[in-house]
């Protein structure tokens, strides 16, 4: 074992789902900055929001892929395309997710089905497809973006909370099953982060003030780079003994 920890991802290949904006964009760029080539799983392969060009400007290769997690038939082919394009797959980041909001008594069945399809079924199928590749390689890192909502109740988001709690347990299950193949499986659970997806809610002064108060230790809204840094750490050799864990990036919200 080396004496000093390494946070470098040189010669690694990563696939990030939901990579066009928000957390996915920040994670893709952070992985590239750490040395990885990055395949971009996109709901629309022709609309990457300029992320591919930014990755290439960092001197790394980018590969936009059609990978709508709501369409199961697109998931395994996208993983196969990443392997065909780059020759291997070392890191999968399950970032794509949706969060329709409604009180539990008013949740529509179509919203329930859509959230389960992307957040759970899509995450599992992407992990399964990547896991098969990584088992063959004898190594790999799978990192899912969970949420503090998997550990605390958020009114109006019962279905989203349920899916994120499930991701935390799926993380443990896959870590135990695939550890013997040299694969680590972890999750990152952020608080409210300043992204295009959270902008409408955080633009409400009352809601924003409540969130800042609940972020008990730091009392501020998180930034995408603060989540991306944890993902890079978990993907790096420095985290080689960490598996089956969900790391909170919540500013102290769940410490109360």
TORGUFI-235476 format. One line per field, with one value per residue: residue number from 1; chain; x, y, z of N, C-alpha, C in turn. Coordinates in steps of 0.05 Angstrom, whole numbers. Layout:
seq <- NUM | ... .
mol <- A | ... .
n.east <- X | ... .
n.north <- Y | ... .
n.up <- Z | ... .
ca.east <- X | ... .
ca.north <- Y | ... .
ca.up <- Z | ... .
c.east <- X | ... .
c.north <- Y | ... .
c.up <- Z | ... .
END
This chain:
seq <- 1 | 2 | 3 | 4 | 5 | 6 | 7 | 8 | 9 | 10 | 11 | 12 | 13 | 14 | 15 | 16 | 17 | 18 | 19 | 20 | 21 | 22 | 23 | 24 | 25 | 26 | 27 | 28 | 29 | 30 | 31 | 32 | 33 | 34 | 35 | 36 | 37 | 38 | 39 | 40 | 41 | 42 | 43 | 44 | 45 | 46 | 47 | 48 | 49 | 50 | 51 | 52 | 53 | 54 | 55 | 56 | 57 | 58 | 59 | 60 | 61 | 62 | 63 | 64 | 65 | 66 | 67 | 68 | 69 | 70 | 71 | 72 | 73 | 74 | 75 | 76 | 77 | 78 | 79 | 80 | 81 | 82 | 83 | 84 | 85 | 86 | 87 | 88 | 89 | 90 | 91 | 92 | 93 | 94 | 95 | 96 | 97 | 98 | 99 | 100 | 101 | 102 | 103 | 104 | 105 | 106 | 107 | 108 | 109 | 110 | 111 | 112 | 113 | 114 | 115 | 116 | 117 | 118 | 119 | 120 | 121 | 122 | 123 | 124 | 125 | 126 | 127 | 128 | 129 | 130 | 131 | 132 | 133 | 134 | 135 | 136 | 137 | 138 | 139 | 140 | 141 | 142 | 143 | 144 | 145 | 146 | 147 | 148 | 149 | 150 | 151 | 152 | 153 | 154 | 155 | 156 | 157 | 158 | 159 | 160 | 161 | 162 | 163 | 164 | 165 | 166 | 167 | 168 | 169 | 170 | 171 | 172 | 173 | 174 | 175 | 176 | 177 | 178 | 179 | 180 | 181 | 182 | 183 | 184 | 185 | 186 | 187 | 188 | 189 | 190 | 191 | 192 | 193 | 194 | 195 | 196 | 197 | 198 | 199 | 200 | 201 | 202 | 203 | 204 | 205 | 206 | 207 | 208 | 209 | 210 | 211 | 212 | 213 | 214 | 215 | 216 | 217 | 218 | 219 | 220 | 221 | 222 | 223 | 224 | 225 | 226 | 227 | 228 | 229 | 230 | 231 | 232 | 233 | 234 | 235 | 236 | 237 | 238 | 239 | 240 | 241 | 242 | 243 | 244 | 245 | 246 | 247 | 248 | 249 | 250 | 251 | 252 | 253 | 254 | 255 | 256 .
mol <- A | A | A | A | A | A | A | A | A | A | A | A | A | A | A | A | A | A | A | A | A | A | A | A | A | A | A | A | A | A | A | A | A | A | A | A | A | A | A | A | A | A | A | A | A | A | A | A | A | A | A | A | A | A | A | A | A | A | A | A | A | A | A | A | A | A | A | A | A | A | A | A | A | A | A | A | A | A | A | A | A | A | A | A | A | A | A | A | A | A | A | A | A | A | A | A | A | A | A | A | A | A | A | A | A | A | A | A | A | A | A | A | A | A | A | A | A | A | A | A | A | A | A | A | A | A | A | A | A | A | A | A | A | A | A | A | A | A | A | A | A | A | A | A | A | A | A | A | A | A | A | A | A | A | A | A | A | A | A | A | A | A | A | A | A | A | A | A | A | A | A | A | A | A | A | A | A | A | A | A | A | A | A | A | A | A | A | A | A | A | A | A | A | A | A | A | A | A | A | A | A | A | A | A | A | A | A | A | A | A | A | A | A | A | A | A | A | A | A | A | A | A | A | A | A | A | A | A | A | A | A | A | A | A | A | A | A | A | A | A | A | A | A | A | A | A | A | A | A | A | A | A | A | A | A | A .
n.east <- 17 | 9 | 45 | 24 | -41 | -78 | -113 | -122 | -148 | -126 | -125 | -173 | -241 | -304 | -375 | -428 | -494 | -550 | -522 | -523 | -533 | -534 | -520 | -500 | -471 | -431 | -406 | -387 | -349 | -314 | -294 | -267 | -229 | -199 | -174 | -201 | -231 | -296 | -359 | -422 | -484 | -545 | -610 | -625 | -584 | -565 | -563 | -523 | -512 | -464 | -426 | -392 | -355 | -330 | -305 | -269 | -238 | -209 | -172 | -188 | -225 | -292 | -356 | -417 | -479 | -540 | -584 | -634 | -660 | -712 | -727 | -719 | -695 | -654 | -612 | -573 | -550 | -526 | -486 | -456 | -440 | -407 | -365 | -348 | -331 | -290 | -261 | -263 | -295 | -293 | -317 | -381 | -430 | -489 | -530 | -577 | -644 | -712 | -762 | -822 | -867 | -915 | -968 | -976 | -1028 | -1046 | -1015 | -1005 | -1016 | -987 | -943 | -919 | -904 | -868 | -827 | -808 | -791 | -747 | -713 | -706 | -713 | -684 | -634 | -619 | -616 | -576 | -533 | -530 | -517 | -467 | -441 | -435 | -397 | -354 | -346 | -324 | -276 | -253 | -252 | -278 | -318 | -378 | -422 | -476 | -522 | -555 | -596 | -607 | -659 | -668 | -660 | -686 | -752 | -786 | -836 | -888 | -857 | -858 | -854 | -806 | -771 | -777 | -753 | -700 | -684 | -686 | -645 | -601 | -601 | -598 | -546 | -516 | -529 | -509 | -455 | -440 | -450 | -416 | -365 | -324 | -306 | -274 | -301 | -326 | -383 | -419 | -456 | -476 | -505 | -536 | -556 | -603 | -582 | -555 | -581 | -606 | -652 | -669 | -678 | -730 | -758 | -723 | -725 | -767 | -775 | -791 | -789 | -734 | -710 | -726 | -700 | -646 | -643 | -652 | -607 | -565 | -513 | -481 | -514 | -527 | -539 | -520 | -468 | -459 | -406 | -389 | -413 | -393 | -339 | -338 | -356 | -313 | -273 | -293 | -289 | -236 | -169 | -158 | -203 | -208 | -221 | -272 | -338 | -407 | -428 | -465 | -453 | -465 | -477 | -494 | -490 | -499 | -553 | -578 | -554 | -580 .
n.north <- -24 | 46 | 100 | 152 | 181 | 178 | 222 | 223 | 211 | 192 | 162 | 136 | 118 | 148 | 146 | 189 | 198 | 239 | 286 | 337 | 385 | 423 | 383 | 338 | 360 | 388 | 346 | 315 | 350 | 356 | 304 | 299 | 340 | 316 | 277 | 239 | 209 | 223 | 196 | 218 | 211 | 224 | 253 | 273 | 264 | 301 | 349 | 372 | 415 | 440 | 414 | 373 | 401 | 432 | 393 | 373 | 418 | 415 | 378 | 326 | 268 | 268 | 237 | 242 | 209 | 176 | 168 | 161 | 152 | 139 | 106 | 43 | 11 | 41 | 41 | -2 | -6 | 45 | 42 | 1 | 29 | 67 | 35 | 14 | 61 | 81 | 37 | 15 | 16 | 50 | 80 | 93 | 142 | 150 | 197 | 220 | 239 | 250 | 292 | 299 | 341 | 335 | 331 | 271 | 249 | 268 | 251 | 233 | 174 | 169 | 203 | 177 | 129 | 149 | 171 | 127 | 97 | 126 | 141 | 94 | 44 | 58 | 72 | 23 | -10 | 16 | 10 | -46 | -58 | -31 | -57 | -109 | -101 | -83 | -126 | -162 | -135 | -135 | -93 | -29 | 30 | 50 | 102 | 132 | 185 | 203 | 229 | 276 | 269 | 216 | 203 | 238 | 265 | 301 | 344 | 336 | 309 | 253 | 208 | 217 | 218 | 165 | 138 | 155 | 136 | 82 | 78 | 85 | 36 | 0 | 12 | -11 | -65 | -77 | -65 | -106 | -152 | -145 | -134 | -172 | -173 | -130 | -82 | -21 | 8 | 64 | 120 | 188 | 238 | 295 | 359 | 413 | 439 | 491 | 492 | 488 | 456 | 463 | 517 | 542 | 530 | 550 | 603 | 623 | 664 | 651 | 595 | 588 | 613 | 578 | 531 | 547 | 556 | 503 | 477 | 461 | 469 | 501 | 538 | 555 | 553 | 497 | 487 | 461 | 443 | 427 | 379 | 350 | 345 | 306 | 262 | 255 | 242 | 192 | 163 | 158 | 129 | 140 | 128 | 74 | 35 | 45 | 27 | 12 | 55 | 115 | 180 | 238 | 303 | 353 | 400 | 396 | 387 | 337 | 327 | 347 .
n.up <- 0 | -14 | 19 | 24 | 15 | -47 | -90 | -142 | -208 | -255 | -319 | -310 | -324 | -324 | -315 | -314 | -294 | -314 | -328 | -350 | -323 | -260 | -203 | -231 | -273 | -245 | -219 | -262 | -284 | -241 | -236 | -284 | -277 | -239 | -268 | -297 | -356 | -383 | -391 | -410 | -385 | -412 | -416 | -464 | -514 | -549 | -523 | -481 | -450 | -456 | -427 | -446 | -478 | -439 | -408 | -445 | -451 | -406 | -419 | -422 | -445 | -470 | -474 | -498 | -484 | -501 | -451 | -418 | -357 | -347 | -386 | -391 | -431 | -452 | -417 | -406 | -459 | -461 | -422 | -445 | -491 | -468 | -450 | -499 | -524 | -491 | -473 | -422 | -357 | -299 | -259 | -237 | -231 | -202 | -213 | -235 | -221 | -199 | -169 | -157 | -122 | -70 | -23 | 15 | 14 | -33 | -75 | -141 | -180 | -227 | -218 | -175 | -200 | -239 | -207 | -179 | -222 | -244 | -199 | -169 | -200 | -246 | -224 | -201 | -248 | -277 | -242 | -242 | -296 | -300 | -259 | -278 | -317 | -286 | -251 | -287 | -297 | -248 | -212 | -190 | -179 | -152 | -143 | -114 | -116 | -62 | -13 | 42 | 52 | 54 | 105 | 139 | 149 | 98 | 91 | 43 | 7 | 7 | -27 | -55 | -11 | 6 | -38 | -34 | 15 | 3 | -34 | 0 | 27 | -15 | -31 | 11 | 3 | -49 | -41 | -5 | -37 | -81 | -64 | -62 | -113 | -119 | -121 | -97 | -65 | -54 | -26 | -32 | 6 | -1 | 27 | 15 | -45 | -84 | -144 | -213 | -207 | -154 | -151 | -159 | -110 | -71 | -83 | -57 | -4 | 50 | 51 | 39 | 83 | 123 | 108 | 113 | 167 | 186 | 167 | 208 | 229 | 195 | 169 | 115 | 44 | 5 | -45 | -112 | -121 | -72 | -63 | -106 | -93 | -52 | -81 | -117 | -80 | -60 | -106 | -113 | -102 | -48 | -19 | -15 | 24 | 40 | 38 | 24 | 51 | 67 | 58 | 91 | 66 | 90 | 119 | 173 | 182 | 194 | 242 | 285 .
ca.east <- 0 | 25 | 47 | 7 | -66 | -80 | -139 | -121 | -163 | -114 | -130 | -198 | -264 | -328 | -401 | -445 | -521 | -561 | -497 | -525 | -535 | -535 | -500 | -488 | -450 | -409 | -392 | -373 | -326 | -295 | -280 | -248 | -207 | -182 | -159 | -217 | -248 | -323 | -383 | -444 | -510 | -563 | -638 | -624 | -555 | -558 | -565 | -507 | -508 | -436 | -408 | -371 | -334 | -315 | -287 | -247 | -220 | -192 | -153 | -198 | -245 | -320 | -373 | -446 | -494 | -568 | -588 | -657 | -665 | -741 | -730 | -701 | -681 | -631 | -592 | -550 | -536 | -509 | -462 | -440 | -428 | -385 | -343 | -339 | -318 | -266 | -246 | -268 | -312 | -282 | -333 | -408 | -443 | -518 | -539 | -603 | -666 | -734 | -775 | -848 | -875 | -944 | -975 | -980 | -1055 | -1052 | -996 | -1017 | -1003 | -967 | -919 | -907 | -891 | -846 | -806 | -797 | -777 | -721 | -697 | -700 | -708 | -662 | -609 | -612 | -608 | -550 | -514 | -528 | -502 | -440 | -430 | -427 | -371 | -334 | -340 | -305 | -250 | -242 | -250 | -297 | -330 | -405 | -429 | -503 | -530 | -579 | -606 | -614 | -687 | -669 | -656 | -705 | -777 | -791 | -865 | -894 | -838 | -857 | -845 | -778 | -757 | -777 | -734 | -673 | -679 | -681 | -618 | -581 | -600 | -587 | -517 | -505 | -532 | -490 | -428 | -435 | -449 | -395 | -339 | -304 | -297 | -259 | -319 | -338 | -409 | -425 | -475 | -472 | -532 | -535 | -579 | -611 | -559 | -563 | -580 | -631 | -675 | -679 | -681 | -757 | -765 | -706 | -731 | -788 | -760 | -799 | -777 | -705 | -703 | -730 | -678 | -621 | -645 | -650 | -579 | -561 | -486 | -469 | -535 | -526 | -546 | -496 | -461 | -454 | -378 | -385 | -421 | -375 | -314 | -342 | -357 | -285 | -259 | -302 | -280 | -206 | -156 | -158 | -227 | -209 | -231 | -299 | -359 | -432 | -434 | -478 | -440 | -482 | -465 | -518 | -485 | -508 | -583 | -586 | -540 | -598 .
ca.north <- 0 | 71 | 114 | 175 | 177 | 190 | 231 | 226 | 192 | 190 | 137 | 124 | 125 | 151 | 151 | 204 | 201 | 266 | 302 | 362 | 409 | 419 | 366 | 321 | 376 | 394 | 320 | 307 | 368 | 350 | 279 | 306 | 356 | 297 | 261 | 218 | 213 | 222 | 191 | 235 | 199 | 247 | 248 | 280 | 263 | 325 | 373 | 367 | 440 | 449 | 400 | 359 | 420 | 440 | 371 | 372 | 441 | 406 | 359 | 299 | 260 | 267 | 222 | 244 | 185 | 176 | 151 | 170 | 130 | 132 | 87 | 21 | 0 | 58 | 41 | -21 | 3 | 68 | 31 | -13 | 49 | 80 | 16 | 13 | 86 | 86 | 13 | 5 | 33 | 48 | 95 | 101 | 160 | 151 | 223 | 227 | 234 | 269 | 296 | 313 | 347 | 335 | 317 | 242 | 243 | 279 | 240 | 220 | 149 | 173 | 215 | 155 | 111 | 162 | 174 | 100 | 88 | 139 | 142 | 67 | 24 | 68 | 70 | -5 | -21 | 27 | -3 | -73 | -58 | -24 | -78 | -132 | -94 | -81 | -153 | -172 | -121 | -140 | -68 | -8 | 48 | 59 | 123 | 141 | 210 | 200 | 255 | 276 | 261 | 188 | 200 | 255 | 269 | 327 | 345 | 340 | 294 | 226 | 189 | 223 | 209 | 136 | 128 | 160 | 116 | 57 | 80 | 80 | 8 | -13 | 16 | -32 | -92 | -80 | -66 | -133 | -171 | -141 | -127 | -193 | -167 | -105 | -60 | -7 | 20 | 84 | 141 | 215 | 248 | 324 | 376 | 430 | 450 | 512 | 481 | 496 | 441 | 474 | 546 | 551 | 528 | 568 | 631 | 631 | 674 | 637 | 568 | 591 | 619 | 554 | 513 | 557 | 551 | 475 | 469 | 468 | 477 | 521 | 558 | 566 | 534 | 484 | 491 | 435 | 434 | 414 | 351 | 338 | 338 | 281 | 241 | 251 | 227 | 164 | 150 | 158 | 108 | 147 | 118 | 45 | 18 | 55 | 16 | 8 | 79 | 139 | 203 | 262 | 329 | 367 | 423 | 392 | 384 | 312 | 325 | 356 .
ca.up <- 0 | -14 | 45 | 23 | 0 | -74 | -98 | -171 | -224 | -281 | -334 | -303 | -340 | -307 | -327 | -296 | -305 | -309 | -327 | -365 | -307 | -232 | -190 | -251 | -287 | -226 | -214 | -286 | -287 | -220 | -242 | -306 | -266 | -223 | -286 | -311 | -380 | -373 | -408 | -400 | -389 | -417 | -425 | -492 | -520 | -564 | -506 | -457 | -436 | -459 | -408 | -461 | -486 | -414 | -401 | -465 | -445 | -384 | -430 | -419 | -465 | -462 | -492 | -492 | -489 | -496 | -427 | -403 | -338 | -347 | -408 | -384 | -454 | -459 | -396 | -411 | -483 | -455 | -408 | -465 | -508 | -454 | -451 | -527 | -530 | -475 | -468 | -395 | -340 | -272 | -240 | -244 | -212 | -206 | -204 | -245 | -203 | -200 | -143 | -157 | -94 | -65 | 2 | 11 | 7 | -60 | -95 | -164 | -186 | -248 | -206 | -160 | -219 | -252 | -188 | -174 | -247 | -247 | -175 | -160 | -222 | -263 | -208 | -199 | -274 | -284 | -225 | -251 | -321 | -294 | -241 | -295 | -330 | -265 | -242 | -307 | -294 | -221 | -197 | -198 | -159 | -157 | -124 | -119 | -103 | -46 | -2 | 70 | 52 | 60 | 134 | 153 | 134 | 86 | 84 | 14 | -10 | 18 | -47 | -59 | 13 | 5 | -57 | -25 | 36 | -10 | -46 | 21 | 33 | -39 | -29 | 29 | -9 | -71 | -29 | 6 | -59 | -101 | -52 | -69 | -141 | -119 | -126 | -75 | -71 | -33 | -33 | -21 | 13 | 3 | 35 | -8 | -59 | -104 | -172 | -227 | -197 | -128 | -152 | -154 | -82 | -55 | -88 | -37 | 20 | 74 | 49 | 40 | 111 | 139 | 101 | 125 | 196 | 191 | 163 | 236 | 237 | 177 | 163 | 88 | 23 | -6 | -73 | -125 | -119 | -45 | -66 | -125 | -79 | -38 | -102 | -126 | -58 | -60 | -131 | -113 | -85 | -20 | -6 | -22 | 46 | 46 | 21 | 38 | 67 | 56 | 70 | 91 | 59 | 97 | 135 | 200 | 184 | 208 | 268 | 306 .
c.east <- 17 | 24 | 27 | -18 | -65 | -109 | -141 | -136 | -152 | -119 | -156 | -220 | -289 | -352 | -418 | -473 | -532 | -540 | -500 | -525 | -534 | -513 | -486 | -466 | -426 | -392 | -375 | -347 | -305 | -280 | -260 | -224 | -188 | -168 | -175 | -228 | -277 | -343 | -406 | -471 | -531 | -591 | -641 | -594 | -546 | -558 | -550 | -501 | -480 | -416 | -385 | -348 | -317 | -296 | -264 | -227 | -201 | -171 | -162 | -219 | -273 | -336 | -402 | -461 | -523 | -574 | -610 | -664 | -695 | -747 | -711 | -684 | -657 | -608 | -568 | -536 | -518 | -483 | -444 | -426 | -405 | -360 | -331 | -322 | -291 | -250 | -251 | -287 | -303 | -301 | -361 | -419 | -473 | -529 | -568 | -625 | -688 | -747 | -801 | -857 | -906 | -948 | -982 | -1008 | -1063 | -1033 | -1011 | -1002 | -982 | -941 | -904 | -892 | -866 | -822 | -792 | -781 | -750 | -703 | -688 | -693 | -685 | -635 | -600 | -602 | -581 | -528 | -509 | -511 | -472 | -426 | -421 | -400 | -349 | -326 | -320 | -277 | -237 | -239 | -272 | -306 | -358 | -413 | -457 | -508 | -557 | -588 | -609 | -643 | -690 | -666 | -675 | -730 | -779 | -820 | -869 | -876 | -836 | -846 | -815 | -762 | -755 | -756 | -705 | -665 | -672 | -653 | -596 | -579 | -590 | -557 | -504 | -506 | -512 | -461 | -421 | -432 | -424 | -367 | -317 | -293 | -281 | -275 | -329 | -363 | -416 | -446 | -467 | -499 | -531 | -560 | -588 | -586 | -569 | -559 | -605 | -655 | -686 | -685 | -709 | -765 | -749 | -711 | -754 | -774 | -766 | -787 | -747 | -696 | -705 | -708 | -652 | -621 | -641 | -622 | -564 | -533 | -476 | -489 | -531 | -533 | -520 | -492 | -454 | -425 | -373 | -394 | -401 | -349 | -315 | -343 | -329 | -269 | -267 | -293 | -250 | -195 | -156 | -182 | -230 | -220 | -260 | -318 | -384 | -441 | -450 | -467 | -458 | -466 | -488 | -515 | -494 | -538 | -590 | -571 | -558 | -611 .
c.north <- 25 | 84 | 138 | 170 | 191 | 197 | 234 | 204 | 189 | 162 | 123 | 134 | 126 | 155 | 165 | 207 | 229 | 287 | 330 | 387 | 402 | 402 | 349 | 335 | 380 | 368 | 312 | 324 | 362 | 324 | 283 | 321 | 338 | 277 | 241 | 228 | 208 | 217 | 205 | 221 | 221 | 239 | 254 | 283 | 287 | 351 | 368 | 392 | 450 | 435 | 386 | 377 | 429 | 418 | 369 | 395 | 434 | 385 | 330 | 293 | 260 | 252 | 225 | 219 | 189 | 157 | 163 | 147 | 123 | 112 | 64 | 11 | 17 | 55 | 23 | -13 | 27 | 60 | 17 | 7 | 63 | 61 | 14 | 38 | 90 | 61 | 0 | 23 | 29 | 60 | 100 | 119 | 161 | 177 | 230 | 220 | 255 | 270 | 311 | 317 | 347 | 322 | 288 | 235 | 251 | 268 | 226 | 194 | 152 | 186 | 194 | 137 | 123 | 165 | 148 | 91 | 100 | 134 | 114 | 48 | 33 | 66 | 41 | -16 | -10 | 14 | -32 | -75 | -51 | -45 | -102 | -126 | -94 | -108 | -166 | -160 | -128 | -115 | -49 | 7 | 55 | 78 | 134 | 167 | 205 | 227 | 253 | 267 | 231 | 182 | 217 | 259 | 298 | 328 | 351 | 325 | 265 | 206 | 193 | 213 | 179 | 125 | 133 | 143 | 89 | 56 | 75 | 51 | -8 | -11 | -5 | -59 | -96 | -81 | -93 | -154 | -169 | -135 | -147 | -189 | -141 | -80 | -47 | 7 | 38 | 103 | 167 | 228 | 278 | 335 | 392 | 443 | 470 | 501 | 492 | 481 | 452 | 504 | 555 | 551 | 548 | 597 | 641 | 639 | 658 | 608 | 569 | 596 | 594 | 534 | 521 | 553 | 521 | 464 | 478 | 479 | 501 | 543 | 571 | 545 | 523 | 491 | 464 | 425 | 420 | 385 | 336 | 330 | 312 | 258 | 235 | 235 | 198 | 149 | 145 | 135 | 114 | 135 | 87 | 27 | 27 | 42 | 11 | 32 | 100 | 162 | 227 | 287 | 349 | 391 | 421 | 388 | 360 | 308 | 334 | 333 .
c.up <- 0 | 14 | 46 | 7 | -27 | -80 | -128 | -185 | -252 | -293 | -326 | -322 | -322 | -325 | -307 | -308 | -297 | -308 | -340 | -348 | -277 | -221 | -211 | -266 | -270 | -221 | -238 | -289 | -265 | -225 | -264 | -295 | -250 | -241 | -302 | -338 | -371 | -395 | -394 | -406 | -390 | -425 | -454 | -499 | -536 | -548 | -480 | -442 | -437 | -441 | -423 | -468 | -462 | -405 | -420 | -461 | -422 | -393 | -428 | -441 | -454 | -483 | -484 | -501 | -485 | -474 | -410 | -383 | -335 | -369 | -403 | -407 | -463 | -439 | -402 | -437 | -478 | -441 | -427 | -484 | -494 | -454 | -479 | -534 | -516 | -467 | -440 | -381 | -311 | -251 | -252 | -222 | -220 | -195 | -212 | -225 | -207 | -173 | -145 | -128 | -92 | -37 | -4 | 2 | -21 | -82 | -117 | -171 | -208 | -238 | -189 | -178 | -231 | -233 | -182 | -198 | -250 | -223 | -166 | -182 | -239 | -249 | -207 | -226 | -283 | -268 | -234 | -276 | -316 | -277 | -257 | -308 | -309 | -253 | -261 | -305 | -267 | -204 | -207 | -174 | -168 | -135 | -132 | -104 | -88 | -37 | 28 | 73 | 57 | 90 | 151 | 136 | 124 | 78 | 55 | -4 | -1 | -2 | -53 | -35 | 13 | -14 | -48 | -2 | 24 | -23 | -24 | 27 | 9 | -39 | -12 | 15 | -31 | -61 | -19 | -17 | -76 | -90 | -60 | -97 | -142 | -125 | -100 | -84 | -48 | -44 | -19 | -17 | 19 | 16 | 11 | -19 | -80 | -132 | -186 | -217 | -171 | -129 | -147 | -124 | -65 | -61 | -71 | -11 | 45 | 74 | 52 | 69 | 128 | 133 | 114 | 155 | 202 | 185 | 188 | 243 | 221 | 169 | 136 | 68 | 11 | -35 | -86 | -121 | -92 | -45 | -84 | -112 | -65 | -58 | -112 | -105 | -59 | -85 | -131 | -97 | -55 | -5 | -10 | -1 | 54 | 27 | 37 | 54 | 52 | 72 | 68 | 84 | 64 | 115 | 164 | 204 | 201 | 235 | 291 | 321 .
END
